[in-house]
Amino acid sequence: MPRFKPKGMLEHNAVEDLWKHTLSRIPSVYGRLAYLASLRDLNSGIYRHHGLSAAFGREESYKALQASHEQAFAEWLQLSLAAQHQDLMAYVATLEDPRQVVVTHWLRAKVYRTQPPASARKMERDLFARDLEALLETVRNGLAGAEPGPASSLPA
């Protein structure tokens, strides 16, 4: 596949280009992690990004996506639980579906378990899943407590 590099538009390497043109526009750490995980084929583990591959080649693109995924995962793990909560809520707020629907689906389907990079150690994967489940349960319980129920209605 021929490579093309419009002069002045691309960075010197795939990691810099990915960060400047894509990742820097995703405001949350969790958003970057979710985005990068979504570029990894669940059947093969191969990262795919057409534009990056066209500009820098498949191998450099793969390495840039893999390294960026590992970096985003490490960054997420280094956040305090309170910072993770704030970051996660910022990400969920950008989604089209209501927070209750998203949180309930994530807890049921556990899709977040596919988000750590392949290089993550078991204890990192476990920590990620436990923290995320605790955060999601906290959000779900908060949402349930915020919903008005029959007991909250004023008598007529």
Sequence and secondary structure as in RCSB ss.txt:
>XXXX:A:sequence
MPRFKPKGMLEHNAVEDLWKHTLSRIPSVYGRLAYLASLRDLNSGIYRHHGLSAAFGREESYKALQASHEQAFAE
WLQLSLAAQHQDLMAYVATLEDPRQVVVTHWLRAKVYRTQPPASARKMERDLFARDLEALLETVRNGLAGAEPGP
ASSLPA
>XXXX:A:secstr
      TTTS SSHHHHHHHHTGGG  SHHHHHHHHHHTB TTT  B  HHHHHHH HHHHHHHHHHHHHHHHHH
HHHS HHHHHHHHHHHHHTSSS HHHHHHHHHHH GGGG S TT  HHHHHHHHHHHHHHHHHHHHHHHHHS  G
GGS   
